[in-house]
Amino acid sequence: MAFRETARTVVGRVISGAVTVLLATFLSFALLRVFPGDPARTVLGSLATPESIANLRHEMGLDRALPTQFWIYIRDFFTGDWGFSYATGVPVRTLMGQRIMATVELALTAFLLAFIPALALALVVTYRPRKWLDASARGLAYIAIGTPTFWLALLALIVGFVNWHILPGPEGRLSVDVSPPPHITGLYLFDSFFTGHFATFGNAAWHILLPALVLAFPSFGFMFLLLRVNLLEVRNEPFLLVVRSKGVSRWWAFVRHALPNAFLPTLTASGLVLAGLLTGTVLVEAVFAWPGAGALVVDSVQRQDFAVVQAFILLAAVIYVVINTLVDVLYGIVDPRVRLRGAGAAA
């Protein structure tokens, strides 16, 4: 019975996710087509002849009906053909493959830098509530959520690099005189640490620190506020009194029993945050010259390189759907009440 309910939940999430991907794809396809300018003329230059422009438009499929272009776009993406970047002369799949792991490393680091402080601060302000501490923490969280990431990135770069000279500037993942570690996953921190290149590990950590902190700051505020509310709701539940009556210390009862119950609603939000970090690094990568997929998209937009932008948007939609589907399924496994509510609604 539980397996059937879980399978029903998975099928429902997959169907809704497929619809979401289709709508996001159609929207991005339509928006890119209404941008001013002709991509074929952009590639060939202002001195190109009408015949050469027409030939390139035919090669790019821009002379076909829009529904046909959309169908070809969807079909090719899911069969592994992500198009060709005429601005760089390289297939889009190859370009993304060269850049995506830098974005993944930045997003995962930012997620840890957001989640761990948010969890620690939420525990501190809810275990023994103090008005001044709680107000200060909430104020910091509101500032974090309301601060534009692009502005914060520029400010951090000016303060940390230009004025104080304590952090690296916009020079990528490593210093120019440091070689990348042996390739295992493409994550420099992981590869350098597990191959024993600790000098490279330190250099990579030093370079990723500032962009990851900037990217993590808004997510920290969001997750702290969510964890705080959930912990405040759980801390006075009767089951904690039962646990305390068995001789369990107040702190251990709070961490061992209150925190897991408060964390369940945060699980779904964490999936959204991680997906947002994976797909929302565009501006931060542009400021810090981080060689990831986000910076590639910024360059492609400026060059009207349709294939790269479309592939990134569709990839971002797929990442969102996959992560949130996995989180929903995991939530249903951890908390059977979700399955029961889903089965009741279906009935």
C-alpha positions in Angstrom: 0.0 0.0 0.0 2.8 2.4 0.9 4.6 1.5 -2.3 1.5 2.2 -4.4 1.0 5.6 -2.7 4.7 6.5 -3.2 4.5 5.4 -6.9 1.3 7.5 -7.4 3.1 10.5 -5.8 6.1 10.0 -8.1 4.0 9.7 -11.2 2.0 12.8 -10.3 5.2 14.8 -9.7 6.8 13.6 -12.9 3.7 14.7 -14.9 3.5 18.1 -13.3 7.2 18.5 -13.7 7.0 17.7 -17.4 4.3 20.3 -17.9 6.4 22.8 -16.0 9.4 22.1 -18.2 7.3 22.5 -21.3 5.8 25.8 -20.3 9.3 27.2 -19.3 10.7 26.0 -22.6 7.9 27.6 -24.6 8.2 30.9 -22.6 12.0 31.1 -23.2 11.6 30.2 -26.8 9.0 32.9 -27.4 10.9 35.6 -25.5 14.2 35.0 -27.3 12.4 35.2 -30.7 11.0 38.6 -29.9 14.4 40.1 -29.1 15.5 42.7 -31.6 18.2 41.8 -34.1 19.0 38.9 -36.4 21.2 36.2 -35.0 22.5 35.3 -38.5 23.5 38.9 -39.2 25.1 39.1 -35.7 27.3 36.0 -36.5 28.3 37.0 -40.0 28.7 40.8 -39.4 27.3 43.9 -41.0 29.2 43.3 -44.3 27.6 39.9 -45.0 25.6 39.5 -48.2 21.9 38.8 -48.2 22.6 35.3 -49.7 25.1 34.3 -46.9 22.6 35.5 -44.3 19.8 33.6 -45.9 22.0 30.4 -46.0 22.9 30.7 -42.3 19.3 31.4 -41.3 18.5 28.1 -43.1 21.3 26.3 -41.3 20.1 27.6 -38.0 16.5 26.7 -38.8 15.3 30.4 -38.4 13.5 30.3 -41.7 11.1 27.6 -40.6 7.7 28.1 -38.9 7.9 28.8 -35.2 6.0 25.6 -34.2 8.5 23.6 -36.2 11.4 25.4 -34.6 10.0 24.7 -31.2 9.5 21.0 -31.9 13.0 20.6 -33.2 14.4 22.5 -30.2 12.6 20.1 -27.7 13.4 17.0 -29.7 17.1 17.8 -30.1 17.6 18.8 -26.5 16.3 15.5 -25.1 18.3 13.5 -27.6 21.6 15.2 -26.6 21.8 17.7 -29.5 21.9 21.1 -27.9 22.8 23.0 -31.0 25.9 24.8 -32.2 27.3 28.1 -30.8 28.1 30.1 -33.9 29.8 32.8 -31.8 32.4 30.3 -30.5 32.4 27.6 -33.2 31.8 24.9 -30.5 28.8 22.7 -29.9 26.6 23.9 -27.0 26.8 20.6 -25.2 30.6 20.8 -25.2 30.5 24.4 -23.9 28.1 23.5 -21.1 30.2 20.4 -20.2 33.3 22.6 -19.8 31.5 25.1 -17.6 28.8 23.3 -15.6 31.0 21.8 -12.9 32.3 25.2 -11.9 28.7 26.3 -11.4 27.9 23.2 -9.5 30.9 23.7 -7.2 29.9 27.3 -6.5 26.3 26.5 -5.9 27.0 23.6 -3.5 29.5 25.6 -1.5 27.0 28.5 -1.3 24.3 26.1 -0.1 26.6 24.8 2.7 27.6 28.4 3.7 23.9 29.3 3.8 22.4 26.2 5.5 25.0 25.6 8.3 24.9 29.2 9.8 21.1 29.3 9.3 20.7 26.1 11.3 23.1 27.1 14.0 21.6 30.6 14.5 18.0 29.2 14.5 19.0 26.7 17.2 20.6 29.5 19.3 17.7 32.0 19.1 15.0 29.4 19.8 16.6 27.2 22.5 16.6 30.0 25.1 14.8 32.9 23.4 16.3 36.4 24.1 14.4 39.3 22.6 17.5 41.3 21.6 19.2 38.3 20.0 16.1 37.2 18.2 15.4 40.7 16.9 19.0 41.1 15.7 19.0 37.7 14.0 15.7 38.5 12.2 17.0 41.9 11.2 20.1 40.3 9.6 17.9 37.7 7.8 15.6 40.5 6.4 18.6 42.4 5.2 20.0 39.2 3.6 16.7 38.5 1.7 16.3 42.1 0.6 19.9 42.8 -0.6 20.3 42.5 -4.4 22.9 39.9 -5.1 24.5 41.8 -8.0 25.0 44.9 -5.8 26.4 42.8 -2.9 28.8 41.1 -5.3 30.2 44.4 -6.4 30.4 45.8 -2.9 32.2 42.6 -1.6 34.6 42.8 -4.5 35.4 46.5 -3.8 35.9 46.0 -0.1 37.5 42.5 0.0 39.8 42.9 -3.0 40.2 46.6 -4.1 40.3 48.2 -0.6 41.5 45.6 1.8 43.4 43.3 -0.5 42.6 40.2 1.6 40.7 38.2 -0.9 41.3 37.3 -4.6 39.9 39.4 -7.3 37.9 38.3 -10.4 40.4 35.8 -11.7 38.4 32.6 -11.8 38.7 29.4 -9.8 42.5 29.4 -9.3 45.4 31.8 -9.4 47.1 32.1 -12.8 50.2 30.4 -11.5 48.3 27.4 -10.0 47.5 24.3 -12.2 44.1 22.6 -11.9 44.1 19.3 -9.9 43.8 15.9 -11.6 40.3 15.6 -13.1 38.0 13.3 -11.2 34.7 15.1 -10.9 35.5 18.6 -12.2 35.0 20.0 -8.7 38.4 21.6 -7.8 37.9 21.4 -4.0 37.0 17.7 -4.1 39.5 16.7 -6.7 42.4 18.5 -5.1 41.6 17.3 -1.6 41.3 13.6 -2.5 44.4 13.6 -4.7 46.5 15.2 -2.0 47.1 18.5 -3.8 46.4 20.5 -0.6 48.1 23.7 -1.9 45.7 23.7 -4.8 42.8 22.9 -2.4 43.7 26.0 -0.4 43.9 28.2 -3.4 40.6 27.0 -4.8 38.9 27.5 -1.4 40.3 31.0 -1.2 39.0 31.9 -4.6 35.5 30.4 -4.1 35.0 31.9 -0.7 33.8 35.4 -1.7 31.5 34.5 -4.6 30.0 31.7 -2.5 29.3 33.9 0.5 27.7 36.5 -1.7 25.5 33.8 -3.4 24.7 32.2 0.0 23.6 35.4 1.9 20.0 35.7 0.6 19.5 31.9 1.0 20.8 32.1 4.6 18.2 34.7 5.5 15.4 32.6 4.0 16.3 29.3 5.6 17.0 30.9 9.0 13.5 32.5 9.1 11.9 29.2 8.1 13.8 27.1 10.6 13.2 29.6 13.3 9.4 29.6 12.8 9.3 25.8 12.6 11.4 25.4 15.8 9.3 27.9 17.7 6.2 25.9 16.8 7.7 22.6 17.8 9.6 23.6 21.0 6.4 23.7 23.1 4.9 20.4 21.8 3.7 17.9 24.4 6.0 15.1 23.1 9.1 17.1 24.3 7.7 17.1 27.9 7.4 13.3 27.6 11.0 13.1 26.4 12.2 15.3 29.2 10.3 13.2 31.8 12.4 10.2 30.8 15.5 12.0 32.0 16.7 13.4 28.7 18.5 16.7 29.0 16.8 19.8 27.7 19.4 20.5 25.0 19.5 16.9 23.8 15.7 16.7 23.7 15.7 19.9 21.7 18.3 18.8 19.2 17.3 15.1 19.0 13.5 15.4 18.8 12.5 19.0 18.2 14.9 19.7 15.4 14.0 16.7 13.1 10.3 17.6 13.4 11.0 21.3 12.6 13.3 20.4 9.7 10.7 18.4 7.7 9.0 21.6 6.4 12.4 23.0 5.6 13.3 20.0 3.4 11.1 21.2 0.5 12.5 24.8 0.8 16.0 23.4 0.8 15.4 21.8 -2.5 14.1 25.0 -3.9 17.1 26.9 -2.5 19.6 24.4 -4.0 17.9 24.5 -7.4 17.9 28.3 -7.3 21.6 28.4 -6.4 22.4 26.0 -9.3 20.5 28.0 -11.8 20.8 31.5 -10.3 24.6 32.1 -10.4 24.5 34.2 -13.5 25.1 37.7 -12.1 27.6 36.5 -9.4 29.6 34.6 -12.0 29.7 37.6 -14.2 31.0 39.9 -11.4 33.7 37.5 -10.2 34.7 36.2 -13.7 33.8 32.7 -12.5 34.1 30.4 -15.5 30.7 28.7 -15.0 27.6 28.3 -17.1 26.1 31.5 -15.8 28.9 33.6 -17.1 28.6 31.8 -20.4 24.9 32.7 -20.6 25.7 36.4 -20.0 28.2 36.4 -22.9 25.8 34.5 -25.1 22.9 37.0 -24.4 25.2 39.8 -25.5 26.2 38.0 -28.7 22.6 36.8 -29.4 23.8 33.2 -29.3 20.3 31.7 -29.2 21.4 28.0 -28.8 23.4 28.6 -25.6 20.7 30.6 -23.9 17.9 28.2 -24.8 19.9 25.2 -23.7 20.7 26.9 -20.3 17.0 27.8 -19.7 15.8 24.4 -20.5 18.5 22.8 -18.4 17.6 25.1 -15.5 14.0 24.0 -15.8 14.9 20.4 -15.8 17.2 20.9 -12.7 14.3 22.6 -10.8 11.9 19.8 -11.7 14.3 16.9 -10.9 15.4 18.4 -7.5 11.9 19.2 -6.4 10.5 15.8 -7.5 13.3 14.1 -5.5 12.6 16.3 -2.5 8.9 15.6 -2.6 9.4 11.9 -2.8 11.9 12.0 0.0 9.5 14.0 2.1 6.8 11.4 1.5 9.2 8.6 2.6 10.4 10.5 5.7 6.9 11.6 6.7 4.1 9.0 5.9 1.4 11.6 6.6 2.2 13.2 3.3 1.4 10.0 1.5 -1.8 9.6 3.4 -2.9 13.2 2.6 -2.1 12.5 -1.0 -4.1 9.3 -1.0 -7.0 11.0 0.7 -7.0 13.8 -1.9 -6.9 11.3 -4.7 -9.8 9.4 -3.3 
